[in-house]
Each structure stands twice: as C-alpha cells, then as structure tokens.
Amino acid sequence: MRRISKHALGMAIAAALAAPSVYATNGYQLIGIGAYQKGMGGAVTSNPGSAMTAITNPAGMAAIGSRADFSMEAFMPDRTWDFTGSFGGKDDSAAEMYGIPALGWTAPTSDGSNMYFGGGMYGTSGLGVDYGVTDLAPADLLGFGTNYKIDGYSQIQFWQMAPTLAWKQSDALSLGVSFNMDYQSVGFQERLTNDAGPVMNFNMNRQAGVFGYGLSFGALYKVNNMITVGASYKSKQDFSKLEYQLRAGDIANFPNGGGGTVASNDGTYKMDLDYPQQMAAGITVKPTDALKVSFDVKWINWSDTMDKLAVKGNFVVSGPGPGEAALNPGWDDQTVYALGVDYAINDRWNIRAGYNYSDSPIDEKDVFSNLILPAVVKSHATIGATYNVNNHWDLSFAYMRAFSNDVKGKNDIPAPFNGFFGNSSNAKISLEENSYSFNIGYRF
C-alpha cells in the first residue's frame, strides 16, 4: 500500500503540472470528480462510491473501505462570444478537448482500525477561452468612422491535494477531515482595437502560479437500512497573491471601477484570487437492495471571491477612482441541486444516471466583464456504469452533457466606455459541454 501510494502521488503531481485545466460547470467547479461522481450527477454527499470522496465529503473515506481509484476525463467545452447584436461578428474558442486526471486512495491506519487515512490529487476546477480577433461593432454603428475589434484569452487552473483522516465512530456514524493543499495558475488577456490602433489593453497572459490551503469537514449518518444522510463543509481556500511582471502599456485604458481608467508602468502587479467556501447536504434512500436514490443541495460562495476582482500596482490613473484595474466579474452565489440514481443489475454491473442544476453566477449586467469567463451553463445530465471485474478490480464509465446556455449583456458596459458604446453591449456569451470519464478502481 505504501508503494502504491508513493507512485500514485508522483503520477498525480506530474499530471497536474502537465495538463491544462480549462473547463467549467457549476461556476468553474466540476460537478463531480471521476466516473462514479459524474454518473451520479454530483449527488454523492451521502453516497460516496470512490476515493474521490476526499474532495466532496471526507467522511466517505471511512465508509467505502480500502480502495484506490485512478480516473481520466476527456472534457470538451464549446464556448462562443457573439457580437451580432451590435452588428459585429462571433467566434468559437479554440481548443476543444482537455484531459482531467485524478486519483485517490484510502485504507485503515492499522489492521482492524476504525481510523482511515487517504487522499489524492484532483483536478477539480478550471476555466478558459482562446478567442481570435472578432468584429465588435462596425464604424457606422458607433459613428466614429472606425471599426472596432476584440480578442481574448483566459486560463484558470486549479488543483487540490487532500490528505484525509476519517473515523468510523460506529456502524452508523462516520466523520472526516481533509487538509487541502491547493495550486492555481491564472492568466488573462483582452484587447480592444480600432482602425487607428489600441483602444483598451489588458495583457496578463504570462500565467502566474501560487499555492493555497484550506480545510474540509464531513459527516455520514446511516439512519436505518433505508436512509443515509451526509453533510460537508469546505472552507475558503486562501492563496498567496498572484504576481505579474508587466511592462508599460500591458494594461492600458482599462476601467478602474470608479469611473476612470488605469495604465501600467514597468513593474510588479498583484491580484488576489481565492477559491470560495461551500457547503453541501445530501440524503440517500435505498428502497431495495439494488436501488439507491441520492439528492444533494450545495451552496457555493462565489460572491466572496468572484464579485470584486482587481489587479493592484503602480498604475497611472486617468479620471476619478482608485489606482487598480477592476476586472469585477460580479458573480453571484450558486445553489446547486443534484439528483443521482444507482441500480445494481447483478453482481457484475451497476448502472446510474444523474441530473445537476444551478443558476448561472453571471447576470446580464455582468456580461461585458465576463467575455473571457463564460461560466454560464445551468443544466447537466449524466449516465454511467460500473463493471466489477472480480473481487478487487472494477471499471467505471460516465458521460456528461451540459446543455447550452447563453446570457446577453444589458446595462453591462462599465464606465467610462458607456459614454460611446452605450449602456448595453448586446453581446452574448454561451457555453455547452460534453465529457467522457473512465475510472479504474482497486479494492484491497
């Protein structure tokens, strides 16, 4: 077990450094980690089925027994920005497939112990686009005798290692805690030009990476042979400030959130981006030996980390307002509802299906501030299956479809650009997703 854990950890770290994490579902958080959680639509707080429960409910590590899971997901988002509402153009983001590896394991701390230790490395969150030069608005519409064009790029990578200790206090109650060790890498670029040259520039595409940390707590309680309930809480993940070495003009004529604009000098600039706290509660009902139905409710506190977001440093300020570049995505908190069904056909096969829903954290008034952060999907449907090869090995599969959703900008142009663009961009951002997950599980 020690040898397996050592090699598994090494592979996970290598995968984390090599693979780009550019995806989004609930905000920029995956609805589930690994094929089992995906197949259940993320409804796993009270129904852990793999070692990925270290991320969702640490108490589940004591409930699933001794096992290891190795997962890979092929994630395929389709992202579009559309300016045809202002007689401009539209473009689909480049790059259509991303690999998301994850692994985890759990085992008793000693023979016969009711304490379990485990953890793993998980790609849990991410977001990104890569748009080419796109017509924003023609000259005759704005009346300035010039054509406006825009291009944009973003990438948020987020990885989490979650060493977990769980206690099976009794046959009914399990408790768990994870110490989360996090890594994120972030880069943005958005440029607005016209026939005469640059109009607005925001160039931080040389990604900065930082480490962070936080805690997760969980509980599972088996009420009776039919009903199990669960709950979990994950603290805000605190990160060091992201640092960027910018040149004069890398940020130019960018809104400062107070009615003016800023431009960068040569120097070091910083941005504070933490990951939000969240909590979840779930119930699983087992009406027959073969059937389990699970339901989860989760709250994600995006407004604490993705409402006001600014780059700070030695800016030149034009007009009123502070000396900072205000990205200010304006995200709202999300309440996520997840339903999952698992059915054992026989000793070899389990099939499952799930549905996950949450409102978009981005409103119409925030579209212009989220042209390169289009995390707007609402509904997800999933199916999955597990094949038990023998007493030790199992293979799991899942497919997820996140249905297309779009948000159109209204009263979303920030000062001072609303003086000549008007109050509404009429831009539309849209996102849909498909993913395929595969998991190899081993029971010790």
Buried (B, 14 or more C-beta within 10 A) or exposed (E): EEEEBEEBBEEBBEBBEEBBBBBBBBBBBBBBBBBBBBBBBBBBBBBBBBBBBBBBBBBBBBBBEBBBBBBBBEBBBBBBBBBEBBEBBBBBBEBEEBBBBBBBBBBBEEEEEEEBBBBBBBBBBBBBBBBBEBBBBBEEBBEBEBBBBBBBBBBBBBBBBBBBBBBBBEEEBBBBBBBBBBBBBBBBBBBBBBEEEEBBBBBBBEBBBBEBBBBBBBBBBBEEEEEBBBBBBBBBBEBBEBEBEBEEBBBBBBBBBBEBBBBBBEEEBBBBBBBBBBBBBBBBBBEEEEEBBBBBBBBBBBBBBBBBBBBBBEBEBEEEBBBBBBBBBBBBBBEBBBBBBBBBEEEEEBBBBBBBBBBBBBBBBBBBBBBBBBBBBBEBBBBBBBEBEEEEEBBBBBBBBBEBBBBBBBBBBBBBBBEEBBEBBBBBBBBBBBBBBBBBBBBE
